Amino acid sequence: MADKLAIPLLLPGPPPPKSIFQDQTHQPNTTIATPSSLSPLLQELLLQKSISPSKNPNSSTSQTITHHLPRTSPSPFFRTHTRLGKSRDPNRGKPWTSDQLSPQGKLILQSLLNCTSKDSVDVDEILNVLVQQQGGVGFDLEGLSGDLLGIIKRLGFEKNSELALSVFEWMRKHKDCEFLLKGPVVAVIITSLGKLGRISEVTTLFNGITNDKFPIDVYAYTSMITACANNGRYREAVSVFKKMEEEGCRPTLITYNVILNVYGKMGMPWNRILAVVDGMKNQGIMPDSYTYNTLISCCRRGSLYEEAVGIFEEMKKVGFGPNKVTYNALLDVYGKSRMHKEAMEILHEMEANGFPPSIVTYNSLISAYARDGLLDEAVEVKSKMVEKGFKLDVFTYTTLLSGFEKSGRDESAVRIFEEMLSAGCKPNICTYNALIKMHGNRGKFPDMMKVFEELKAGDCAADIVTWNTLLAVFGQNGMDEEVSGVFKEMKRAGFVAERDTFNTLISAYSRCGSFDQAMTVYKRMLVSGVIPDLSTYNAVLAALARGGLWEQAEKVFTEMKEGGRCKPNELTFSSLLHAYANGKEIERMCAFAENIYSGAVEPQAVLLKTLVLVNSKSDLLIETERAFLELRRRGYSPDIITLNAMVSIYGRRQMVGKAIEIFNYMKKSGFTPTLTTFNSLIYMYSRSGNFERSEEILWEMQAKGLKPDRISYNTIIFAYGRKGRMQDASRVFLEMTGSGVNPDIITYNTFIGSYAAHSMFVEAVDVIQYMIKHVCRPNQSTYNTVVDWYCKHGRKDEASMFVHNLHNLDPNISKEEECRLRERIRKIMF
């Protein structure tokens, strides 16, 4: 499958509105419940002698005719040209008032507000009062439309979406619905429901209106795109934009700004973003400062700092002076591009031009430093914030927490969290996501799920990042069943897989060793209309790298660069290095390393850390030390993965002093040793004269709250077995099974090898019988071990007898295997 891998970025046609993973949206029940008695306010209204003062006292024509006549003083709620986001509503930012409703409209509104629930009122009956005639004189439809719009606005302000939706449905059923639904009413109801996160109902409502062939104006389309975008439904937002263009509804500047923001969130290729800008200019709509700021922000995801600078310069050239938002966006691009010097220069330029840094500015700097593991610098920025009188917010604390977690400094992460709580700063969903990731990455799944339950029980609701984090955690631990289970729960919770989810699934399944499954997810991603981005390429490259498929990785890398589809970043190069290392292409790996050292490829922290890791994995001591020293020389701080790589290679080389030096540095610097750290130390001591120390390391690990895995126990069993201390080995085996860790073929083969090495062949055969009884099939190594040790002790006849009787021991052994073993005895002896 890997040979046929290709990642077409430009897909034909617009993406479909729904993911194949998305459950069918059910129509919400907007039918009003059984009618109840009218409220006192409505009774009062019906007793009035005049329902409404006539807007045209000389006219007695029916409302179906008069509503076509122009008015000299249109209703304040009937706006034909209102710029979204620039509402003229005098209540904007203030408590809502109903001064502009008619007297009857006010009474109707009050009656609706007095209802405790949708089921307690017949909305149809209440609203019909508003249009009842008395003495042949009725409301003109324009006034009715204004009152209804005002009522929907107020209900939306009160977050009573059920009643607002019921009022809207009444308008849809009215015989003059085409007039009543003109103006901003559709946009208002979409916006109200969208703000409450009721996006499925928004979609159903919008589709229902379009299916009724009701003309949708640009404001309704823009509100629909905004509602989808604000609820993370980016593909649906793009689909609505495409439909809008196909229907001949010309987007406004605001529409373009919204869709550009969506493209940025989706990580669309830069050429696709520029195509939208070109289309906008071809329509005679020129960018404003908001457009330019949005375009700079679009450069963040792909680390397109050169493109961001180009937009920045063009912005100034056409007369738009940069503002605080512009500088913060550009600083963020530099930060995500790991260009700390340039980020600081933007900070200084910002201050020089009269824009003092805001908390957003400082948080961007902290994020940039934390991303590269420069946590001392990040803490320094935090201290500067406090000195300047800024109150640290949830983003400051969460960014630092995530940085410490990523570097493996769990105690520091916990201290930041405790400081956050003591400062009265309430955690948000990002904080919980960071805690879930921290516990998950350490294999502390009970703690992870405890945080998840706390999240659901509190004010926060799990978002798409939460689910993606769970998928990533289970994936990197090789728990493919849990990955599939979480994905099902995610869909059941109503979340639609977007690009980040697909990318996470590709990485998760490849980490589980399910490369075919990872590529199946990729194909589904394309079918769903999701366009691959840099993260997708990197996820696929990482999957190829794990399999050592370096040739295919090079093809994907070439495809990325061709046509400017995606600009490779440090993670791309990192995956190439891993592909070479896992493919045993040491020469290519070393040649790539020289490009990094020489500056042909910028030697960023991620690449230098990767060099430490791949060289350690390839057991290249000198090259590992060189990369580690270069990392320190350039002022980058190592993370826990880098330090573990150093402990591992020193441990394998029995360089005990060096390994302990790194281990002590970890503890001194606040890093939290992981299972990998302790397993490397266990391995080192198991092969040394001080082999008993390996079990002491296991005890230290358990005291730290870490659960030993199969590798931990197998290594200690080997340490005792090679010294003939089978009683201790058996004791560790019982502890292993008692803790819930199941033995594997390596465990049993270690016992068999140890018994055979000490001529305890009866005990070795007992282990084979135990294996078969406990459904662990012996492999070639199992039988080779017994036969080889018989022959080594000159006991050829016993070796032959062992093979001759093997069928009694293992009824499932094949004739081919018996023949292979006889041939092996013959070759060893002669």
VOTIPA-289211 format. One record per residue (C-alpha): chain; x, y, z; residue in three letters. Coordinates in steps of 0.5 Angstrom, whole numbers, plus 500, padded with zeros to 3 digits. Each point is the difference from the previous one (the first is absolute). Layout:
BEGIN
   chain    xx    yy    zz   res
       A     X     Y     Z   ala
...
! end
This chain:
BEGIN
   chain    xx    yy    zz   res
       A   500   500   500   met
       A   506   505   502   ala
       A   502   499   493   asp
       A   494   503   497   lys
       A   500   506   505   leu
       A   498   506   497   ala
       A   497   507   503   ile
       A   496   504   495   pro
       A   499   507   503   leu
       A   495   503   495   leu
       A   494   496   500   leu
       A   494   501   495   pro
       A   494   503   502   gly
       A   498   503   507   pro
       A   500   496   506   pro
       A   494   496   501   pro
       A   496   504   506   pro
       A   500   493   505   lys
       A   506   496   502   ser
       A   499   492   499   ile
       A   501   500   507   phe
       A   494   505   502   gln
       A   494   497   502   asp
       A   494   502   496   gln
       A   497   506   503   thr
       A   493   499   503   his
       A   494   505   499   gln
       A   499   504   507   pro
       A   493   500   502   asn
       A   498   507   500   thr
       A   492   498   500   thr
       A   497   504   506   ile
       A   497   496   505   ala
       A   493   500   502   thr
       A   497   507   501   pro
       A   499   502   507   ser
       A   495   506   503   ser
       A   502   507   498   leu
       A   505   504   504   ser
       A   497   506   504   pro
       A   504   505   495   leu
       A   497   496   494   leu
       A   493   501   503   gln
       A   501   508   501   glu
       A   503   500   493   leu
       A   493   497   497   leu
       A   496   505   504   leu
       A   503   506   497   gln
       A   496   504   496   lys
       A   506   501   495   ser
       A   505   495   498   ile
       A   504   504   497   ser
       A   501   507   497   pro
       A   499   500   493   ser
       A   507   502   496   lys
       A   495   503   495   asn
       A   494   502   502   pro
       A   497   502   493   asn
       A   501   493   498   ser
       A   495   494   501   ser
       A   503   495   495   thr
       A   502   493   502   ser
       A   507   499   503   gln
       A   501   496   494   thr
       A   500   506   496   ile
       A   503   505   505   thr
       A   506   497   501   his
       A   503   501   493   his
       A   499   508   501   leu
       A   507   503   502   pro
       A   500   504   507   arg
       A   503   506   501   thr
       A   502   498   507   ser
       A   502   493   500   pro
       A   500   496   507   ser
       A   506   500   503   pro
       A   501   493   500   phe
       A   499   499   493   phe
       A   507   501   497   arg
       A   502   499   493   thr
       A   507   502   500   his
       A   503   498   507   thr
       A   507   499   500   arg
       A   501   494   505   leu
       A   504   501   506   gly
       A   498   507   500   lys
       A   493   500   502   ser
       A   497   507   501   arg
       A   496   496   506   asp
       A   500   506   505   pro
       A   500   494   505   asn
       A   506   497   498   arg
       A   505   499   506   gly
       A   494   502   505   lys
       A   494   496   503   pro
       A   495   499   495   trp
       A   494   505   499   thr
       A   493   499   496   ser
       A   499   508   499   asp
       A   500   499   493   gln
       A   494   494   500   leu
       A   493   502   499   ser
       A   496   500   506   pro
       A   497   494   498   gln
       A   507   497   498   gly
       A   502   502   507   lys
       A   494   496   503   leu
       A   501   494   496   ile
       A   507   500   502   leu
       A   499   500   507   gln
       A   495   495   500   ser
       A   505   495   496   leu
       A   506   502   506   leu
       A   495   498   505   asn
       A   499   493   498   cys
       A   505   496   503   thr
       A   501   495   495   ser
       A   498   499   492   lys
       A   495   494   502   asp
       A   496   505   505   ser
       A   498   505   494   val
       A   496   499   493   asp
       A   505   505   496   val
       A   495   500   494   asp
       A   494   502   505   glu
       A   504   506   503   ile
       A   503   502   493   leu
       A   493   500   497   asn
       A   498   505   504   val
       A   505   505   497   leu
       A   497   499   494   val
       A   493   500   502   gln
       A   495   506   497   gln
       A   495   504   503   gln
       A   495   504   496   gly
       A   504   498   494   gly
       A   506   504   501   val
       A   506   495   501   gly
       A   508   501   500   phe
       A   504   501   494   asp
       A   505   494   499   leu
       A   506   505   501   glu
       A   498   502   507   gly
       A   499   492   501   leu
       A   506   498   498   ser
       A   504   506   504   gly
       A   496   497   506   asp
       A   502   493   499   leu
       A   507   501   499   leu
       A   500   504   506   gly
       A   497   495   504   ile
       A   505   495   497   ile
       A   506   504   502   lys
       A   498   501   507   arg
       A   498   492   501   leu
       A   507   499   497   gly
       A   503   505   505   phe
       A   497   496   505   glu
       A   503   494   497   lys
       A   493   497   500   asn
       A   501   497   493   ser
       A   494   495   500   glu
       A   495   506   500   leu
       A   504   504   495   ala
       A   500   494   496   leu
       A   493   499   501   ser
       A   498   507   498   val
       A   505   499   494   phe
       A   496   494   498   glu
       A   493   504   500   trp
       A   503   505   496   met
       A   502   494   495   arg
       A   493   497   500   lys
       A   496   507   499   his
       A   497   501   493   lys
       A   505   507   499   asp
       A   506   496   502   cys
       A   504   503   494   glu
       A   499   507   503   phe
       A   501   498   507   leu
       A   506   496   499   leu
       A   503   506   496   lys
       A   506   504   503   gly
       A   504   498   506   pro
       A   495   495   504   val
       A   504   494   497   val
       A   507   503   501   ala
       A   497   501   507   val
       A   497   493   502   ile
       A   507   497   497   ile
       A   504   504   504   thr
       A   496   499   506   ser
       A   500   493   500   leu
       A   507   500   498   gly
       A   503   503   506   lys
       A   496   495   504   leu
       A   504   494   496   gly
       A   494   498   497   arg
       A   503   499   494   ile
       A   496   493   498   ser
       A   493   504   500   glu
       A   503   506   496   val
       A   502   495   495   thr
       A   493   497   500   thr
       A   497   507   500   leu
       A   505   503   494   phe
       A   499   494   496   asn
       A   492   500   501   gly
       A   500   507   498   ile
       A   504   499   493   thr
       A   496   494   499   asn
       A   494   504   500   asp
       A   503   504   495   lys
       A   500   506   504   phe
       A   505   505   498   pro
       A   506   501   505   ile
       A   503   507   500   asp
       A   508   501   501   val
       A   499   501   507   tyr
       A   496   494   502   ala
       A   506   496   496   tyr
       A   505   504   504   thr
       A   497   498   506   ser
       A   500   493   498   met
       A   507   500   499   ile
       A   502   503   506   thr
       A   495   496   504   ala
       A   504   493   497   cys
       A   507   504   501   ala
       A   499   501   507   asn
       A   497   493   502   asn
       A   506   497   496   gly
       A   496   498   494   arg
       A   505   502   495   tyr
       A   499   496   495   arg
       A   492   502   500   glu
       A   502   507   500   ala
       A   504   499   494   val
       A   494   496   497   ser
       A   495   506   501   val
       A   505   505   497   phe
       A   501   496   494   lys
       A   492   499   500   lys
       A   499   508   501   met
       A   505   501   493   glu
       A   496   495   496   glu
       A   494   503   502   glu
       A   502   507   497   gly
       A   500   503   507   cys
       A   506   505   500   arg
       A   504   499   507   pro
       A   502   507   503   thr
       A   506   502   503   leu
       A   498   497   507   ile
       A   498   493   497   thr
       A   507   500   497   tyr
       A   503   502   506   asn
       A   497   494   504   val
       A   501   495   494   ile
       A   508   502   500   leu
       A   500   499   508   asn
       A   497   493   499   val
       A   505   498   495   tyr
       A   505   502   505   gly
       A   497   496   505   lys
       A   500   494   495   met
       A   507   501   498   gly
       A   498   501   493   met
       A   506   500   495   pro
       A   503   507   499   trp
       A   498   500   493   asn
       A   493   498   501   arg
       A   499   506   505   ile
       A   503   505   495   leu
       A   495   497   495   ala
       A   495   503   505   val
       A   503   507   500   val
       A   501   500   492   asp
       A   492   498   500   gly
       A   499   506   505   met
       A   503   505   496   lys
       A   497   498   493   asn
       A   494   501   503   gln
       A   502   507   502   gly
       A   501   499   507   ile
       A   506   503   503   met
       A   503   497   506   pro
       A   500   504   507   asp
       A   504   500   506   ser
       A   496   494   503   tyr
       A   502   496   493   thr
       A   507   501   501   tyr
       A   500   498   507   asn
       A   496   494   498   thr
       A   505   498   495   leu
       A   506   501   504   ile
       A   497   495   505   ser
       A   499   495   495   cys
       A   507   500   499   cys
       A   501   497   507   arg
       A   498   493   499   arg
       A   505   498   495   gly
       A   505   505   503   ser
       A   500   504   494   leu
       A   504   506   502   tyr
       A   503   502   494   glu
       A   492   501   497   glu
       A   498   503   506   ala
       A   506   506   500   val
       A   497   501   492   gly
       A   493   501   503   ile
       A   503   504   505   phe
       A   504   505   495   glu
       A   494   500   495   glu
       A   495   502   506   met
       A   505   506   501   lys
       A   501   502   493   lys
       A   492   500   498   val
       A   499   505   506   gly
       A   498   496   506   phe
       A   504   501   506   gly
       A   502   494   504   pro
       A   496   500   507   asn
       A   501   495   506   lys
       A   496   495   497   val
       A   505   500   494   thr
       A   506   500   504   tyr
       A   497   494   505   asn
       A   499   496   494   ala
       A   507   501   497   leu
       A   503   498   506   leu
       A   496   494   501   asp
       A   502   498   493   val
       A   507   501   502   tyr
       A   499   496   506   gly
       A   497   494   497   lys
       A   506   500   495   ser
       A   505   500   505   arg
       A   503   506   499   met
       A   501   503   506   his
       A   504   506   499   lys
       A   496   503   494   glu
       A   494   499   505   ala
       A   504   505   505   met
       A   501   505   494   glu
       A   493   500   499   ile
       A   498   501   507   leu
       A   505   506   500   his
       A   497   503   494   glu
       A   494   499   503   met
       A   502   504   506   glu
       A   503   506   496   ala
       A   494   501   496   asn
       A   496   501   506   gly
       A   497   494   501   phe
       A   501   497   507   pro
       A   500   492   500   pro
       A   494   497   503   ser
       A   499   494   503   ile
       A   499   497   494   val
       A   507   502   497   thr
       A   503   497   507   tyr
       A   496   493   499   asn
       A   503   500   493   ser
       A   507   500   502   leu
       A   499   495   506   ile
       A   497   496   495   ser
       A   506   500   495   ala
       A   505   499   505   tyr
       A   496   494   504   ala
       A   499   497   493   arg
       A   508   500   499   asp
       A   501   497   507   gly
       A   503   507   502   leu
       A   496   500   507   leu
       A   505   505   504   asp
       A   499   505   494   glu
       A   492   499   501   ala
       A   500   501   507   val
       A   504   506   499   glu
       A   495   503   496   val
       A   495   498   505   lys
       A   503   504   505   ser
       A   501   506   496   lys
       A   492   499   499   met
       A   499   501   508   val
       A   505   506   500   glu
       A   496   503   495   lys
       A   494   499   504   gly
       A   497   495   495   phe
       A   495   495   504   lys
       A   502   493   497   leu
       A   494   497   497   asp
       A   498   493   498   val
       A   504   500   494   phe
       A   506   502   503   thr
       A   500   494   505   tyr
       A   498   495   495   thr
       A   505   502   495   thr
       A   505   499   506   leu
       A   497   494   502   leu
       A   500   497   493   ser
       A   507   502   499   gly
       A   503   496   507   phe
       A   496   494   498   glu
       A   503   500   493   lys
       A   507   500   503   ser
       A   498   495   505   gly
       A   500   504   506   arg
       A   494   498   504   asp
       A   501   503   507   glu
       A   501   507   496   ser
       A   494   499   496   ala
       A   496   498   507   val
       A   503   506   503   arg
       A   497   505   495   ile
       A   494   496   500   phe
       A   499   501   508   glu
       A   503   508   499   glu
       A   494   501   495   met
       A   495   497   505   leu
       A   503   504   506   ser
       A   500   506   496   ala
       A   492   499   498   gly
       A   501   499   493   cys
       A   495   495   498   lys
       A   502   494   495   pro
       A   497   500   493   asn
       A   500   495   495   ile
       A   507   501   498   cys
       A   502   499   507   thr
       A   497   493   501   tyr
       A   502   498   493   asn
       A   507   501   502   ala
       A   499   496   507   leu
       A   497   494   496   ile
       A   506   500   495   lys
       A   505   501   506   met
       A   497   494   504   his
       A   499   496   493   gly
       A   507   501   498   asn
       A   503   497   506   arg
       A   495   494   500   gly
       A   496   502   506   lys
       A   493   498   497   phe
       A   496   500   506   pro
       A   503   508   501   asp
       A   498   501   493   met
       A   493   498   500   met
       A   499   503   507   lys
       A   502   507   497   val
       A   495   498   494   phe
       A   494   499   505   glu
       A   502   506   504   glu
       A   499   504   493   leu
       A   494   497   499   lys
       A   497   501   507   ala
       A   502   508   500   gly
       A   498   506   496   asp
       A   505   497   494   cys
       A   498   496   494   ala
       A   504   495   496   ala
       A   502   503   494   asp
       A   503   497   494   ile
       A   507   501   502   val
       A   498   496   507   thr
       A   498   494   495   trp
       A   506   501   496   asn
       A   505   500   506   thr
       A   497   494   502   leu
       A   501   497   493   leu
       A   507   502   500   ala
       A   501   497   507   val
       A   498   493   499   phe
       A   503   500   493   gly
       A   507   501   503   gln
       A   499   495   505   asn
       A   498   495   494   gly
       A   493   499   503   met
       A   496   500   493   asp
       A   494   497   503   glu
       A   499   506   505   glu
       A   502   504   494   val
       A   494   498   496   ser
       A   496   500   506   gly
       A   501   507   502   val
       A   499   502   492   phe
       A   493   497   501   lys
       A   498   503   506   glu
       A   503   507   497   met
       A   495   499   494   lys
       A   494   498   505   arg
       A   501   506   504   ala
       A   499   504   493   gly
       A   507   502   498   phe
       A   501   500   493   val
       A   507   498   498   ala
       A   504   506   497   glu
       A   507   500   497   arg
       A   504   500   507   asp
       A   496   493   502   thr
       A   502   497   494   phe
       A   507   502   501   asn
       A   500   497   507   thr
       A   497   494   498   leu
       A   505   499   494   ile
       A   505   501   506   ser
       A   497   495   505   ala
       A   499   494   495   tyr
       A   507   501   498   ser
       A   502   500   507   arg
       A   496   494   501   cys
       A   504   496   494   gly
       A   493   501   496   ser
       A   503   503   494   phe
       A   495   497   495   asp
       A   495   503   505   gln
       A   503   507   500   ala
       A   500   500   493   met
       A   492   498   500   thr
       A   499   506   504   val
       A   504   505   495   tyr
       A   496   497   495   lys
       A   493   502   504   arg
       A   503   506   501   met
       A   501   502   492   leu
       A   493   497   499   val
       A   497   505   505   ser
       A   502   505   497   gly
       A   506   502   505   val
       A   506   503   496   ile
       A   507   498   503   pro
       A   504   505   503   asp
       A   507   500   503   leu
       A   498   496   506   ser
       A   497   495   496   thr
       A   506   499   496   tyr
       A   504   500   506   asn
       A   495   494   503   ala
       A   501   496   494   val
       A   508   501   500   leu
       A   500   498   507   ala
       A   496   494   499   ala
       A   505   498   494   leu
       A   506   502   505   ala
       A   498   495   505   arg
       A   500   494   495   gly
       A   507   503   497   gly
       A   497   501   493   leu
       A   505   505   498   trp
       A   499   500   493   glu
       A   492   501   500   gln
       A   502   506   506   ala
       A   504   503   495   glu
       A   495   500   494   lys
       A   495   503   505   val
       A   505   505   502   phe
       A   501   502   492   thr
       A   493   500   499   glu
       A   499   505   506   met
       A   505   505   497   lys
       A   498   499   492   glu
       A   495   506   498   gly
       A   501   503   507   gly
       A   494   496   503   arg
       A   503   500   507   cys
       A   506   503   503   lys
       A   504   494   504   pro
       A   502   502   507   asn
       A   504   497   506   glu
       A   495   495   501   leu
       A   501   498   493   thr
       A   507   499   500   phe
       A   500   497   507   ser
       A   495   494   496   ser
       A   505   499   495   leu
       A   506   499   505   leu
       A   496   495   503   his
       A   498   497   494   ala
       A   508   499   498   tyr
       A   501   498   507   ala
       A   495   494   500   asn
       A   502   498   493   gly
       A   507   499   502   lys
       A   502   506   495   glu
       A   505   502   505   ile
       A   504   504   494   glu
       A   494   504   498   arg
       A   499   501   507   met
       A   507   503   502   cys
       A   500   504   493   ala
       A   493   503   502   phe
       A   503   502   507   ala
       A   506   503   497   glu
       A   495   505   496   asn
       A   497   502   507   ile
       A   507   501   503   tyr
       A   502   504   494   ser
       A   494   504   500   gly
       A   497   498   493   ala
       A   494   498   504   val
       A   499   504   506   glu
       A   502   497   506   pro
       A   494   501   504   gln
       A   499   497   507   ala
       A   495   494   498   val
       A   506   498   494   leu
       A   505   500   505   leu
       A   496   496   505   lys
       A   498   495   495   thr
       A   508   499   498   leu
       A   501   498   507   val
       A   494   495   500   leu
       A   502   497   493   val
       A   507   499   502   asn
       A   499   497   506   ser
       A   495   495   497   lys
       A   505   499   495   ser
       A   505   499   506   asp
       A   505   505   497   leu
       A   503   503   506   leu
       A   505   505   497   ile
       A   494   503   496   glu
       A   495   500   506   thr
       A   505   504   504   glu
       A   501   505   494   arg
       A   493   501   499   ala
       A   499   501   508   phe
       A   506   505   501   leu
       A   497   504   494   glu
       A   493   500   503   leu
       A   503   503   506   arg
       A   505   505   496   arg
       A   495   503   497   arg
       A   496   501   506   gly
       A   494   495   499   tyr
       A   498   497   506   ser
       A   499   492   500   pro
       A   494   497   501   asp
       A   498   493   503   ile
       A   500   496   494   ile
       A   507   503   498   thr
       A   503   499   507   leu
       A   497   493   500   asn
       A   504   498   494   ala
       A   506   502   503   met
       A   499   496   506   val
       A   498   494   495   ser
       A   506   500   496   ile
       A   505   501   506   tyr
       A   496   494   503   gly
       A   501   496   495   arg
       A   507   501   499   arg
       A   501   499   508   gln
       A   502   507   501   met
       A   497   500   507   val
       A   503   507   502   gly
       A   498   503   494   lys
       A   493   498   500   ala
       A   499   501   508   ile
       A   503   507   498   glu
       A   494   502   495   ile
       A   495   496   505   phe
       A   503   505   506   asn
       A   499   506   495   tyr
       A   493   498   498   met
       A   498   500   508   lys
       A   504   507   501   lys
       A   497   503   494   ser
       A   493   498   502   gly
       A   499   495   495   phe
       A   495   494   502   thr
       A   503   493   498   pro
       A   496   496   496   thr
       A   499   493   499   leu
       A   505   500   494   thr
       A   505   503   505   thr
       A   499   495   505   phe
       A   500   494   495   asn
       A   507   503   497   ser
       A   503   500   507   leu
       A   497   493   502   ile
       A   503   497   493   tyr
       A   507   503   502   met
       A   500   497   507   tyr
       A   498   494   498   ser
       A   506   499   495   arg
       A   505   502   505   ser
       A   503   497   506   gly
       A   495   504   505   asn
       A   494   496   497   phe
       A   496   500   506   glu
       A   500   508   499   arg
       A   495   499   495   ser
       A   495   497   504   glu
       A   501   506   505   glu
       A   499   505   494   ile
       A   493   496   499   leu
       A   498   502   507   trp
       A   502   507   499   glu
       A   496   500   494   met
       A   494   498   504   gln
       A   501   505   506   ala
       A   499   505   494   lys
       A   493   498   499   gly
       A   502   497   493   leu
       A   498   493   498   lys
       A   506   495   498   pro
       A   498   497   493   asp
       A   502   493   497   arg
       A   507   503   498   ile
       A   501   502   507   ser
       A   499   493   502   tyr
       A   503   496   495   asn
       A   506   504   501   thr
       A   501   498   507   ile
       A   498   493   499   ile
       A   506   500   495   phe
       A   505   503   505   ala
       A   498   494   505   tyr
       A   500   495   495   gly
       A   506   501   497   arg
       A   503   499   507   lys
       A   497   494   501   gly
       A   495   503   506   arg
       A   494   497   497   met
       A   496   500   507   gln
       A   501   508   499   asp
       A   498   500   493   ala
       A   494   496   502   ser
       A   498   505   505   arg
       A   500   505   495   val
       A   496   496   496   phe
       A   495   499   505   leu
       A   500   508   502   glu
       A   499   501   492   met
       A   494   496   499   thr
       A   497   502   507   gly
       A   501   508   498   ser
       A   495   498   493   gly
       A   506   500   495   val
       A   500   494   496   asn
       A   506   496   498   pro
       A   502   500   493   asp
       A   504   495   496   ile
       A   506   504   502   ile
       A   499   499   507   thr
       A   499   492   499   tyr
       A   506   500   495   asn
       A   504   504   506   thr
       A   499   494   505   phe
       A   501   495   495   ile
       A   507   503   498   gly
       A   502   501   507   ser
       A   498   492   502   tyr
       A   503   497   494   ala
       A   507   505   501   ala
       A   500   496   507   his
       A   499   493   497   ser
       A   493   500   504   met
       A   496   497   494   phe
       A   495   497   504   val
       A   498   507   502   glu
       A   500   503   493   ala
       A   496   495   497   val
       A   495   501   506   asp
       A   500   507   498   val
       A   498   498   493   ile
       A   494   496   502   gln
       A   498   506   505   tyr
       A   500   504   493   met
       A   496   496   496   ile
       A   495   499   506   lys
       A   499   508   501   his
       A   499   501   492   val
       A   507   502   498   cys
       A   503   497   494   arg
       A   507   498   501   pro
       A   504   503   494   asn
       A   506   498   496   gln
       A   504   504   505   ser
       A   497   495   506   thr
       A   502   494   497   tyr
       A   507   502   497   asn
       A   502   502   507   thr
       A   499   493   503   val
       A   503   497   494   val
       A   506   504   500   asp
       A   502   500   507   trp
       A   499   492   500   tyr
       A   505   500   494   cys
       A   505   505   504   lys
       A   500   495   506   his
       A   502   495   495   gly
       A   493   496   501   arg
       A   498   499   493   lys
       A   496   494   501   asp
       A   496   503   505   glu
       A   499   506   495   ala
       A   498   495   495   ser
       A   495   496   505   met
       A   497   507   502   phe
       A   498   501   493   val
       A   498   493   499   his
       A   495   501   506   asn
       A   498   507   498   leu
       A   494   498   497   his
       A   497   497   507   asn
       A   502   507   503   leu
       A   497   504   495   asp
       A   495   497   496   pro
       A   499   506   495   asn
       A   508   500   498   ile
       A   500   499   492   ser
       A   505   494   497   lys
       A   503   506   496   glu
       A   503   503   507   glu
       A   502   493   503   glu
       A   504   499   493   cys
       A   503   507   501   arg
       A   502   499   507   leu
       A   503   493   498   arg
       A   504   504   495   glu
       A   502   505   505   arg
       A   503   494   504   ile
       A   504   497   495   arg
       A   503   507   498   lys
       A   502   502   507   ile
       A   503   493   501   met
       A   504   500   494   phe
! end
